[in-house]
Amino acid sequence: MDANNLTKEYSNGEVTIVWQSSKCIHAAQCVKNNPAVFKPKEKPWIIPENSTTEAIVETVKKCPSGALTYYLKS
């Protein structure tokens, strides 16, 4: 497993956050915009249960690198 090219998914049952390590530029916009969910010093570092789906979607949309994406449960 290449630590520089990981893709991980985190879900709260409504929305799934997809994080791609190879795209992440560590701008920390996710942490600044939703610190309840994005906690880089913890494992797992994304805890989607700590926020609303709407707030998560808005935060993910602000990711400048595209490392964070999401999909909604259909």
mmCIF file of the N, C-alpha and C atoms, coordinates in Angstrom:
data_MODEL
# 
_entry.id   MODEL 
# 
loop_
_atom_site.group_PDB 
_atom_site.id 
_atom_site.type_symbol 
_atom_site.label_atom_id 
_atom_site.label_alt_id 
_atom_site.label_comp_id 
_atom_site.label_asym_id 
_atom_site.label_entity_id 
_atom_site.label_seq_id 
_atom_site.pdbx_PDB_ins_code 
_atom_site.Cartn_x 
_atom_site.Cartn_y 
_atom_site.Cartn_z 
_atom_site.occupancy 
_atom_site.B_iso_or_equiv 
_atom_site.pdbx_formal_charge 
_atom_site.auth_seq_id 
_atom_site.auth_comp_id 
_atom_site.auth_asym_id 
_atom_site.auth_atom_id 
_atom_site.pdbx_PDB_model_num 
ATOM 1   N N  . MET A 1 1  ? 0.843   -1.177 0.000  1.00 0.00 ? 1  MET A N  1 
ATOM 2   C CA . MET A 1 1  ? 0.000   0.000  0.000  1.00 0.00 ? 1  MET A CA 1 
ATOM 3   C C  . MET A 1 1  ? 0.890   1.243  0.000  1.00 0.00 ? 1  MET A C  1 
ATOM 4   N N  . ASP A 1 2  ? 0.654   2.142  -0.938 1.00 0.00 ? 2  ASP A N  1 
ATOM 5   C CA . ASP A 1 2  ? 1.419   3.373  -1.065 1.00 0.00 ? 2  ASP A CA 1 
ATOM 6   C C  . ASP A 1 2  ? 0.772   4.460  -0.212 1.00 0.00 ? 2  ASP A C  1 
ATOM 7   N N  . ALA A 1 3  ? 1.439   4.888  0.838  1.00 0.00 ? 3  ALA A N  1 
ATOM 8   C CA . ALA A 1 3  ? 0.889   5.895  1.758  1.00 0.00 ? 3  ALA A CA 1 
ATOM 9   C C  . ALA A 1 3  ? 0.662   7.232  1.071  1.00 0.00 ? 3  ALA A C  1 
ATOM 10  N N  . ASN A 1 4  ? 1.330   7.486  -0.046 1.00 0.00 ? 4  ASN A N  1 
ATOM 11  C CA . ASN A 1 4  ? 1.152   8.741  -0.768 1.00 0.00 ? 4  ASN A CA 1 
ATOM 12  C C  . ASN A 1 4  ? 0.014   8.689  -1.776 1.00 0.00 ? 4  ASN A C  1 
ATOM 13  N N  . ASN A 1 5  ? -0.632  7.545  -1.902 1.00 0.00 ? 5  ASN A N  1 
ATOM 14  C CA . ASN A 1 5  ? -1.697  7.398  -2.884 1.00 0.00 ? 5  ASN A CA 1 
ATOM 15  C C  . ASN A 1 5  ? -2.857  6.595  -2.295 1.00 0.00 ? 5  ASN A C  1 
ATOM 16  N N  . LEU A 1 6  ? -3.362  7.047  -1.155 1.00 0.00 ? 6  LEU A N  1 
ATOM 17  C CA . LEU A 1 6  ? -4.471  6.385  -0.482 1.00 0.00 ? 6  LEU A CA 1 
ATOM 18  C C  . LEU A 1 6  ? -5.792  7.035  -0.858 1.00 0.00 ? 6  LEU A C  1 
ATOM 19  N N  . THR A 1 7  ? -6.836  6.238  -0.898 1.00 0.00 ? 7  THR A N  1 
ATOM 20  C CA . THR A 1 7  ? -8.200  6.749  -1.008 1.00 0.00 ? 7  THR A CA 1 
ATOM 21  C C  . THR A 1 7  ? -8.975  6.120  0.132  1.00 0.00 ? 7  THR A C  1 
ATOM 22  N N  . LYS A 1 8  ? -9.581  6.977  0.943  1.00 0.00 ? 8  LYS A N  1 
ATOM 23  C CA . LYS A 1 8  ? -10.351 6.487  2.085  1.00 0.00 ? 8  LYS A CA 1 
ATOM 24  C C  . LYS A 1 8  ? -11.733 7.102  2.052  1.00 0.00 ? 8  LYS A C  1 
ATOM 25  N N  . GLU A 1 9  ? -12.709 6.359  2.570  1.00 0.00 ? 9  GLU A N  1 
ATOM 26  C CA . GLU A 1 9  ? -14.087 6.826  2.620  1.00 0.00 ? 9  GLU A CA 1 
ATOM 27  C C  . GLU A 1 9  ? -14.585 6.811  4.059  1.00 0.00 ? 9  GLU A C  1 
ATOM 28  N N  . TYR A 1 10 ? -15.352 7.852  4.384  1.00 0.00 ? 10 TYR A N  1 
ATOM 29  C CA . TYR A 1 10 ? -15.913 8.004  5.722  1.00 0.00 ? 10 TYR A CA 1 
ATOM 30  C C  . TYR A 1 10 ? -17.375 8.399  5.551  1.00 0.00 ? 10 TYR A C  1 
ATOM 31  N N  . SER A 1 11 ? -18.288 7.713  6.245  1.00 0.00 ? 11 SER A N  1 
ATOM 32  C CA . SER A 1 11 ? -19.716 7.955  6.034  1.00 0.00 ? 11 SER A CA 1 
ATOM 33  C C  . SER A 1 11 ? -20.458 8.173  7.347  1.00 0.00 ? 11 SER A C  1 
ATOM 34  N N  . ASN A 1 12 ? -21.500 9.014  7.263  1.00 0.00 ? 12 ASN A N  1 
ATOM 35  C CA . ASN A 1 12 ? -22.402 9.165  8.398  1.00 0.00 ? 12 ASN A CA 1 
ATOM 36  C C  . ASN A 1 12 ? -23.740 8.486  8.109  1.00 0.00 ? 12 ASN A C  1 
ATOM 37  N N  . GLY A 1 13 ? -23.801 7.733  7.014  1.00 0.00 ? 13 GLY A N  1 
ATOM 38  C CA . GLY A 1 13 ? -25.031 7.060  6.625  1.00 0.00 ? 13 GLY A CA 1 
ATOM 39  C C  . GLY A 1 13 ? -25.808 7.826  5.576  1.00 0.00 ? 13 GLY A C  1 
ATOM 40  N N  . GLU A 1 14 ? -25.602 9.131  5.481  1.00 0.00 ? 14 GLU A N  1 
ATOM 41  C CA . GLU A 1 14 ? -26.264 9.958  4.473  1.00 0.00 ? 14 GLU A CA 1 
ATOM 42  C C  . GLU A 1 14 ? -25.287 10.427 3.410  1.00 0.00 ? 14 GLU A C  1 
ATOM 43  N N  . VAL A 1 15 ? -24.107 10.825 3.854  1.00 0.00 ? 15 VAL A N  1 
ATOM 44  C CA . VAL A 1 15 ? -23.077 11.324 2.948  1.00 0.00 ? 15 VAL A CA 1 
ATOM 45  C C  . VAL A 1 15 ? -21.793 10.544 3.200  1.00 0.00 ? 15 VAL A C  1 
ATOM 46  N N  . THR A 1 16 ? -21.073 10.266 2.130  1.00 0.00 ? 16 THR A N  1 
ATOM 47  C CA . THR A 1 16 ? -19.776 9.614  2.239  1.00 0.00 ? 16 THR A CA 1 
ATOM 48  C C  . THR A 1 16 ? -18.721 10.589 1.745  1.00 0.00 ? 16 THR A C  1 
ATOM 49  N N  . ILE A 1 17 ? -17.734 10.857 2.585  1.00 0.00 ? 17 ILE A N  1 
ATOM 50  C CA . ILE A 1 17 ? -16.609 11.718 2.240  1.00 0.00 ? 17 ILE A CA 1 
ATOM 51  C C  . ILE A 1 17 ? -15.517 10.821 1.677  1.00 0.00 ? 17 ILE A C  1 
ATOM 52  N N  . VAL A 1 18 ? -14.991 11.210 0.529  1.00 0.00 ? 18 VAL A N  1 
ATOM 53  C CA . VAL A 1 18 ? -13.896 10.470 -0.094 1.00 0.00 ? 18 VAL A CA 1 
ATOM 54  C C  . VAL A 1 18 ? -12.663 11.362 -0.043 1.00 0.00 ? 18 VAL A C  1 
ATOM 55  N N  . TRP A 1 19 ? -11.576 10.848 0.535  1.00 0.00 ? 19 TRP A N  1 
ATOM 56  C CA . TRP A 1 19 ? -10.318 11.594 0.643  1.00 0.00 ? 19 TRP A CA 1 
ATOM 57  C C  . TRP A 1 19 ? -9.240  10.875 -0.135 1.00 0.00 ? 19 TRP A C  1 
ATOM 58  N N  . GLN A 1 20 ? -8.564  11.619 -1.017 1.00 0.00 ? 20 GLN A N  1 
ATOM 59  C CA . GLN A 1 20 ? -7.472  11.079 -1.820 1.00 0.00 ? 20 GLN A CA 1 
ATOM 60  C C  . GLN A 1 20 ? -6.168  11.742 -1.389 1.00 0.00 ? 20 GLN A C  1 
ATOM 61  N N  . SER A 1 21 ? -5.303  10.973 -0.763 1.00 0.00 ? 21 SER A N  1 
ATOM 62  C CA . SER A 1 21 ? -4.071  11.537 -0.205 1.00 0.00 ? 21 SER A CA 1 
ATOM 63  C C  . SER A 1 21 ? -3.170  12.153 -1.264 1.00 0.00 ? 21 SER A C  1 
ATOM 64  N N  . SER A 1 22 ? -3.154  11.604 -2.465 1.00 0.00 ? 22 SER A N  1 
ATOM 65  C CA . SER A 1 22 ? -2.257  12.110 -3.502 1.00 0.00 ? 22 SER A CA 1 
ATOM 66  C C  . SER A 1 22 ? -2.631  13.508 -3.985 1.00 0.00 ? 22 SER A C  1 
ATOM 67  N N  . LYS A 1 23 ? -3.875  13.916 -3.776 1.00 0.00 ? 23 LYS A N  1 
ATOM 68  C CA . LYS A 1 23 ? -4.320  15.249 -4.203 1.00 0.00 ? 23 LYS A CA 1 
ATOM 69  C C  . LYS A 1 23 ? -4.246  16.286 -3.079 1.00 0.00 ? 23 LYS A C  1 
ATOM 70  N N  . CYS A 1 24 ? -4.132  15.834 -1.848 1.00 0.00 ? 24 CYS A N  1 
ATOM 71  C CA . CYS A 1 24 ? -4.211  16.738 -0.695 1.00 0.00 ? 24 CYS A CA 1 
ATOM 72  C C  . CYS A 1 24 ? -2.991  17.655 -0.620 1.00 0.00 ? 24 CYS A C  1 
ATOM 73  N N  . ILE A 1 25 ? -3.247  18.972 -0.552 1.00 0.00 ? 25 ILE A N  1 
ATOM 74  C CA . ILE A 1 25 ? -2.166  19.955 -0.432 1.00 0.00 ? 25 ILE A CA 1 
ATOM 75  C C  . ILE A 1 25 ? -2.082  20.509 0.996  1.00 0.00 ? 25 ILE A C  1 
ATOM 76  N N  . HIS A 1 26 ? -2.852  19.955 1.897  1.00 0.00 ? 26 HIS A N  1 
ATOM 77  C CA . HIS A 1 26 ? -2.839  20.321 3.317  1.00 0.00 ? 26 HIS A CA 1 
ATOM 78  C C  . HIS A 1 26 ? -3.105  21.807 3.536  1.00 0.00 ? 26 HIS A C  1 
ATOM 79  N N  . ALA A 1 27 ? -4.050  22.348 2.775  1.00 0.00 ? 27 ALA A N  1 
ATOM 80  C CA . ALA A 1 27 ? -4.450  23.746 2.934  1.00 0.00 ? 27 ALA A CA 1 
ATOM 81  C C  . ALA A 1 27 ? -5.258  23.945 4.221  1.00 0.00 ? 27 ALA A C  1 
ATOM 82  N N  . ALA A 1 28 ? -5.772  22.871 4.765  1.00 0.00 ? 28 ALA A N  1 
ATOM 83  C CA . ALA A 1 28 ? -6.519  22.853 6.030  1.00 0.00 ? 28 ALA A CA 1 
ATOM 84  C C  . ALA A 1 28 ? -7.842  23.604 5.970  1.00 0.00 ? 28 ALA A C  1 
ATOM 85  N N  . GLN A 1 29 ? -8.377  23.811 4.776  1.00 0.00 ? 29 GLN A N  1 
ATOM 86  C CA . GLN A 1 29 ? -9.684  24.462 4.672  1.00 0.00 ? 29 GLN A CA 1 
ATOM 87  C C  . GLN A 1 29 ? -10.771 23.598 5.308  1.00 0.00 ? 29 GLN A C  1 
ATOM 88  N N  . CYS A 1 30 ? -10.638 22.297 5.213  1.00 0.00 ? 30 CYS A N  1 
ATOM 89  C CA . CYS A 1 30 ? -11.614 21.404 5.832  1.00 0.00 ? 30 CYS A CA 1 
ATOM 90  C C  . CYS A 1 30 ? -11.608 21.576 7.348  1.00 0.00 ? 30 CYS A C  1 
ATOM 91  N N  . VAL A 1 31 ? -10.425 21.646 7.920  1.00 0.00 ? 31 VAL A N  1 
ATOM 92  C CA . VAL A 1 31 ? -10.285 21.795 9.378  1.00 0.00 ? 31 VAL A CA 1 
ATOM 93  C C  . VAL A 1 31 ? -10.824 23.154 9.821  1.00 0.00 ? 31 VAL A C  1 
ATOM 94  N N  . LYS A 1 32 ? -10.498 24.188 9.076  1.00 0.00 ? 32 LYS A N  1 
ATOM 95  C CA . LYS A 1 32 ? -10.960 25.541 9.422  1.00 0.00 ? 32 LYS A CA 1 
ATOM 96  C C  . LYS A 1 32 ? -12.469 25.680 9.289  1.00 0.00 ? 32 LYS A C  1 
ATOM 97  N N  . ASN A 1 33 ? -13.057 25.029 8.287  1.00 0.00 ? 33 ASN A N  1 
ATOM 98  C CA . ASN A 1 33 ? -14.488 25.174 8.025  1.00 0.00 ? 33 ASN A CA 1 
ATOM 99  C C  . ASN A 1 33 ? -15.367 24.219 8.817  1.00 0.00 ? 33 ASN A C  1 
ATOM 100 N N  . ASN A 1 34 ? -14.833 23.094 9.247  1.00 0.00 ? 34 ASN A N  1 
ATOM 101 C CA . ASN A 1 34 ? -15.637 22.132 10.000 1.00 0.00 ? 34 ASN A CA 1 
ATOM 102 C C  . ASN A 1 34 ? -14.746 21.315 10.938 1.00 0.00 ? 34 ASN A C  1 
ATOM 103 N N  . PRO A 1 35 ? -14.225 21.964 11.989 1.00 0.00 ? 35 PRO A N  1 
ATOM 104 C CA . PRO A 1 35 ? -13.286 21.281 12.890 1.00 0.00 ? 35 PRO A CA 1 
ATOM 105 C C  . PRO A 1 35 ? -13.904 20.138 13.689 1.00 0.00 ? 35 PRO A C  1 
ATOM 106 N N  . ALA A 1 36 ? -15.225 20.079 13.767 1.00 0.00 ? 36 ALA A N  1 
ATOM 107 C CA . ALA A 1 36 ? -15.860 18.966 14.470 1.00 0.00 ? 36 ALA A CA 1 
ATOM 108 C C  . ALA A 1 36 ? -15.714 17.663 13.697 1.00 0.00 ? 36 ALA A C  1 
ATOM 109 N N  . VAL A 1 37 ? -15.581 17.756 12.377 1.00 0.00 ? 37 VAL A N  1 
ATOM 110 C CA . VAL A 1 37 ? -15.480 16.576 11.523 1.00 0.00 ? 37 VAL A CA 1 
ATOM 111 C C  . VAL A 1 37 ? -14.035 16.267 11.155 1.00 0.00 ? 37 VAL A C  1 
ATOM 112 N N  . PHE A 1 38 ? -13.281 17.307 10.806 1.00 0.00 ? 38 PHE A N  1 
ATOM 113 C CA . PHE A 1 38 ? -11.924 17.122 10.303 1.00 0.00 ? 38 PHE A CA 1 
ATOM 114 C C  . PHE A 1 38 ? -10.919 17.404 11.413 1.00 0.00 ? 38 PHE A C  1 
ATOM 115 N N  . LYS A 1 39 ? -10.355 16.323 11.963 1.00 0.00 ? 39 LYS A N  1 
ATOM 116 C CA . LYS A 1 39 ? -9.462  16.395 13.115 1.00 0.00 ? 39 LYS A CA 1 
ATOM 117 C C  . LYS A 1 39 ? -8.142  15.696 12.764 1.00 0.00 ? 39 LYS A C  1 
ATOM 118 N N  . PRO A 1 40 ? -7.202  16.428 12.161 1.00 0.00 ? 40 PRO A N  1 
ATOM 119 C CA . PRO A 1 40 ? -5.996  15.791 11.643 1.00 0.00 ? 40 PRO A CA 1 
ATOM 120 C C  . PRO A 1 40 ? -5.111  15.105 12.681 1.00 0.00 ? 40 PRO A C  1 
ATOM 121 N N  . LYS A 1 41 ? -5.292  15.394 13.943 1.00 0.00 ? 41 LYS A N  1 
ATOM 122 C CA . LYS A 1 41 ? -4.454  14.759 14.973 1.00 0.00 ? 41 LYS A CA 1 
ATOM 123 C C  . LYS A 1 41 ? -5.082  13.495 15.539 1.00 0.00 ? 41 LYS A C  1 
ATOM 124 N N  . GLU A 1 42 ? -6.252  13.129 15.032 1.00 0.00 ? 42 GLU A N  1 
ATOM 125 C CA . GLU A 1 42 ? -6.944  11.937 15.526 1.00 0.00 ? 42 GLU A CA 1 
ATOM 126 C C  . GLU A 1 42 ? -6.985  10.856 14.449 1.00 0.00 ? 42 GLU A C  1 
ATOM 127 N N  . LYS A 1 43 ? -7.267  9.640  14.861 1.00 0.00 ? 43 LYS A N  1 
ATOM 128 C CA . LYS A 1 43 ? -7.473  8.533  13.930 1.00 0.00 ? 43 LYS A CA 1 
ATOM 129 C C  . LYS A 1 43 ? -8.777  7.861  14.289 1.00 0.00 ? 43 LYS A C  1 
ATOM 130 N N  . PRO A 1 44 ? -9.732  7.733  13.391 1.00 0.00 ? 44 PRO A N  1 
ATOM 131 C CA . PRO A 1 44 ? -9.695  8.320  12.053 1.00 0.00 ? 44 PRO A CA 1 
ATOM 132 C C  . PRO A 1 44 ? -9.771  9.844  12.145 1.00 0.00 ? 44 PRO A C  1 
ATOM 133 N N  . TRP A 1 45 ? -9.224  10.515 11.155 1.00 0.00 ? 45 TRP A N  1 
ATOM 134 C CA . TRP A 1 45 ? -9.161  11.972 11.216 1.00 0.00 ? 45 TRP A CA 1 
ATOM 135 C C  . TRP A 1 45 ? -10.414 12.640 10.672 1.00 0.00 ? 45 TRP A C  1 
ATOM 136 N N  . ILE A 1 46 ? -11.278 11.885 10.015 1.00 0.00 ? 46 ILE A N  1 
ATOM 137 C CA . ILE A 1 46 ? -12.558 12.407 9.531  1.00 0.00 ? 46 ILE A CA 1 
ATOM 138 C C  . ILE A 1 46 ? -13.659 11.675 10.266 1.00 0.00 ? 46 ILE A C  1 
ATOM 139 N N  . ILE A 1 47 ? -14.505 12.438 10.974 1.00 0.00 ? 47 ILE A N  1 
ATOM 140 C CA . ILE A 1 47 ? -15.578 11.862 11.782 1.00 0.00 ? 47 ILE A CA 1 
ATOM 141 C C  . ILE A 1 47 ? -16.900 12.503 11.345 1.00 0.00 ? 47 ILE A C  1 
ATOM 142 N N  . PRO A 1 48 ? -17.520 11.987 10.288 1.00 0.00 ? 48 PRO A N  1 
ATOM 143 C CA . PRO A 1 48 ? -18.706 12.625 9.731  1.00 0.00 ? 48 PRO A CA 1 
ATOM 144 C C  . PRO A 1 48 ? -19.930 12.619 10.648 1.00 0.00 ? 48 PRO A C  1 
ATOM 145 N N  . GLU A 1 49 ? -19.933 11.773 11.638 1.00 0.00 ? 49 GLU A N  1 
ATOM 146 C CA . GLU A 1 49 ? -21.051 11.741 12.578 1.00 0.00 ? 49 GLU A CA 1 
ATOM 147 C C  . GLU A 1 49 ? -21.142 13.022 13.418 1.00 0.00 ? 49 GLU A C  1 
ATOM 148 N N  . ASN A 1 50 ? -20.075 13.832 13.413 1.00 0.00 ? 50 ASN A N  1 
ATOM 149 C CA . ASN A 1 50 ? -20.019 15.025 14.256 1.00 0.00 ? 50 ASN A CA 1 
ATOM 150 C C  . ASN A 1 50 ? -20.633 16.263 13.621 1.00 0.00 ? 50 ASN A C  1 
ATOM 151 N N  . SER A 1 51 ? -21.310 16.122 12.471 1.00 0.00 ? 51 SER A N  1 
ATOM 152 C CA . SER A 1 51 ? -21.860 17.293 11.796 1.00 0.00 ? 51 SER A CA 1 
ATOM 153 C C  . SER A 1 51 ? -23.050 16.876 10.947 1.00 0.00 ? 51 SER A C  1 
ATOM 154 N N  . THR A 1 52 ? -23.732 17.879 10.426 1.00 0.00 ? 52 THR A N  1 
ATOM 155 C CA . THR A 1 52 ? -24.842 17.600 9.525  1.00 0.00 ? 52 THR A CA 1 
ATOM 156 C C  . THR A 1 52 ? -24.319 17.309 8.122  1.00 0.00 ? 52 THR A C  1 
ATOM 157 N N  . THR A 1 53 ? -25.109 16.605 7.369  1.00 0.00 ? 53 THR A N  1 
ATOM 158 C CA . THR A 1 53 ? -24.748 16.310 5.985  1.00 0.00 ? 53 THR A CA 1 
ATOM 159 C C  . THR A 1 53 ? -24.569 17.603 5.199  1.00 0.00 ? 53 THR A C  1 
ATOM 160 N N  . GLU A 1 54 ? -25.448 18.567 5.411  1.00 0.00 ? 54 GLU A N  1 
ATOM 161 C CA . GLU A 1 54 ? -25.377 19.833 4.688  1.00 0.00 ? 54 GLU A CA 1 
ATOM 162 C C  . GLU A 1 54 ? -24.062 20.561 4.968  1.00 0.00 ? 54 GLU A C  1 
ATOM 163 N N  . ALA A 1 55 ? -23.655 20.600 6.222  1.00 0.00 ? 55 ALA A N  1 
ATOM 164 C CA . ALA A 1 55 ? -22.400 21.272 6.590  1.00 0.00 ? 55 ALA A CA 1 
ATOM 165 C C  . ALA A 1 55 ? -21.193 20.539 6.005  1.00 0.00 ? 55 ALA A C  1 
ATOM 166 N N  . ILE A 1 56 ? -21.251 19.226 5.968  1.00 0.00 ? 56 ILE A N  1 
ATOM 167 C CA . ILE A 1 56 ? -20.160 18.439 5.391  1.00 0.00 ? 56 ILE A CA 1 
ATOM 168 C C  . ILE A 1 56 ? -20.035 18.728 3.900  1.00 0.00 ? 56 ILE A C  1 
ATOM 169 N N  . VAL A 1 57 ? -21.149 18.730 3.201  1.00 0.00 ? 57 VAL A N  1 
ATOM 170 C CA . VAL A 1 57 ? -21.135 18.994 1.757  1.00 0.00 ? 57 VAL A CA 1 
ATOM 171 C C  . VAL A 1 57 ? -20.539 20.374 1.480  1.00 0.00 ? 57 VAL A C  1 
ATOM 172 N N  . GLU A 1 58 ? -20.957 21.376 2.233  1.00 0.00 ? 58 GLU A N  1 
ATOM 173 C CA . GLU A 1 58 ? -20.430 22.731 2.031  1.00 0.00 ? 58 GLU A CA 1 
ATOM 174 C C  . GLU A 1 58 ? -18.930 22.792 2.305  1.00 0.00 ? 58 GLU A C  1 
ATOM 175 N N  . THR A 1 59 ? -18.471 22.090 3.310  1.00 0.00 ? 59 THR A N  1 
ATOM 176 C CA . THR A 1 59 ? -17.046 22.051 3.624  1.00 0.00 ? 59 THR A CA 1 
ATOM 177 C C  . THR A 1 59 ? -16.252 21.367 2.521  1.00 0.00 ? 59 THR A C  1 
ATOM 178 N N  . VAL A 1 60 ? -16.729 20.230 2.068  1.00 0.00 ? 60 VAL A N  1 
ATOM 179 C CA . VAL A 1 60 ? -16.028 19.484 1.029  1.00 0.00 ? 60 VAL A CA 1 
ATOM 180 C C  . VAL A 1 60 ? -15.929 20.310 -0.255 1.00 0.00 ? 60 VAL A C  1 
ATOM 181 N N  . LYS A 1 61 ? -16.961 21.064 -0.570 1.00 0.00 ? 61 LYS A N  1 
ATOM 182 C CA . LYS A 1 61 ? -16.957 21.907 -1.772 1.00 0.00 ? 61 LYS A CA 1 
ATOM 183 C C  . LYS A 1 61 ? -15.871 22.976 -1.724 1.00 0.00 ? 61 LYS A C  1 
ATOM 184 N N  . LYS A 1 62 ? -15.398 23.319 -0.536 1.00 0.00 ? 62 LYS A N  1 
ATOM 185 C CA . LYS A 1 62 ? -14.370 24.351 -0.371 1.00 0.00 ? 62 LYS A CA 1 
ATOM 186 C C  . LYS A 1 62 ? -12.948 23.810 -0.461 1.00 0.00 ? 62 LYS A C  1 
ATOM 187 N N  . CYS A 1 63 ? -12.783 22.517 -0.645 1.00 0.00 ? 63 CYS A N  1 
ATOM 188 C CA . CYS A 1 63 ? -11.442 21.919 -0.728 1.00 0.00 ? 63 CYS A CA 1 
ATOM 189 C C  . CYS A 1 63 ? -10.746 22.429 -1.988 1.00 0.00 ? 63 CYS A C  1 
ATOM 190 N N  . PRO A 1 64 ? -9.637  23.167 -1.841 1.00 0.00 ? 64 PRO A N  1 
ATOM 191 C CA . PRO A 1 64 ? -8.996  23.768 -3.008 1.00 0.00 ? 64 PRO A CA 1 
ATOM 192 C C  . PRO A 1 64 ? -8.277  22.780 -3.928 1.00 0.00 ? 64 PRO A C  1 
ATOM 193 N N  . SER A 1 65 ? -7.939  21.618 -3.432 1.00 0.00 ? 65 SER A N  1 
ATOM 194 C CA . SER A 1 65 ? -7.164  20.659 -4.236 1.00 0.00 ? 65 SER A CA 1 
ATOM 195 C C  . SER A 1 65 ? -8.024  19.586 -4.894 1.00 0.00 ? 65 SER A C  1 
ATOM 196 N N  . GLY A 1 66 ? -9.252  19.441 -4.441 1.00 0.00 ? 66 GLY A N  1 
ATOM 197 C CA . GLY A 1 66 ? -10.085 18.351 -4.939 1.00 0.00 ? 66 GLY A CA 1 
ATOM 198 C C  . GLY A 1 66 ? -9.785  17.024 -4.272 1.00 0.00 ? 66 GLY A C  1 
ATOM 199 N N  . ALA A 1 67 ? -9.005  17.054 -3.204 1.00 0.00 ? 67 ALA A N  1 
ATOM 200 C CA . ALA A 1 67 ? -8.688  15.827 -2.471 1.00 0.00 ? 67 ALA A CA 1 
ATOM 201 C C  . ALA A 1 67 ? -9.920  15.267 -1.762 1.00 0.00 ? 67 ALA A C  1 
ATOM 202 N N  . LEU A 1 68 ? -10.852 16.152 -1.421 1.00 0.00 ? 68 LEU A N  1 
ATOM 203 C CA . LEU A 1 68 ? -12.090 15.732 -0.781 1.00 0.00 ? 68 LEU A CA 1 
ATOM 204 C C  . LEU A 1 68 ? -13.224 15.809 -1.798 1.00 0.00 ? 68 LEU A C  1 
ATOM 205 N N  . THR A 1 69 ? -13.977 14.729 -1.885 1.00 0.00 ? 69 THR A N  1 
ATOM 206 C CA . THR A 1 69 ? -15.200 14.707 -2.662 1.00 0.00 ? 69 THR A CA 1 
ATOM 207 C C  . THR A 1 69 ? -16.238 14.017 -1.798 1.00 0.00 ? 69 THR A C  1 
ATOM 208 N N  . TYR A 1 70 ? -17.450 13.946 -2.282 1.00 0.00 ? 70 TYR A N  1 
ATOM 209 C CA . TYR A 1 70 ? -18.501 13.297 -1.500 1.00 0.00 ? 70 TYR A CA 1 
ATOM 210 C C  . TYR A 1 70 ? -19.521 12.685 -2.444 1.00 0.00 ? 70 TYR A C  1 
ATOM 211 N N  . TYR A 1 71 ? -20.287 11.769 -1.906 1.00 0.00 ? 71 TYR A N  1 
ATOM 212 C CA . TYR A 1 71 ? -21.490 11.309 -2.597 1.00 0.00 ? 71 TYR A CA 1 
ATOM 213 C C  . TYR A 1 71 ? -22.557 11.049 -1.554 1.00 0.00 ? 71 TYR A C  1 
ATOM 214 N N  . LEU A 1 72 ? -23.797 11.271 -1.974 1.00 0.00 ? 72 LEU A N  1 
ATOM 215 C CA . LEU A 1 72 ? -24.940 11.100 -1.092 1.00 0.00 ? 72 LEU A CA 1 
ATOM 216 C C  . LEU A 1 72 ? -25.543 9.720  -1.288 1.00 0.00 ? 72 LEU A C  1 
ATOM 217 N N  . LYS A 1 73 ? -26.084 9.182  -0.207 1.00 0.00 ? 73 LYS A N  1 
ATOM 218 C CA . LYS A 1 73 ? -26.738 7.883  -0.281 1.00 0.00 ? 73 LYS A CA 1 
ATOM 219 C C  . LYS A 1 73 ? -27.977 8.033  -1.155 1.00 0.00 ? 73 LYS A C  1 
ATOM 220 N N  . SER A 1 74 ? -28.137 7.112  -2.067 1.00 0.00 ? 74 SER A N  1 
ATOM 221 C CA . SER A 1 74 ? -29.296 7.209  -2.971 1.00 0.00 ? 74 SER A CA 1 
ATOM 222 C C  . SER A 1 74 ? -30.459 6.406  -2.480 1.00 0.00 ? 74 SER A C  1 
# 
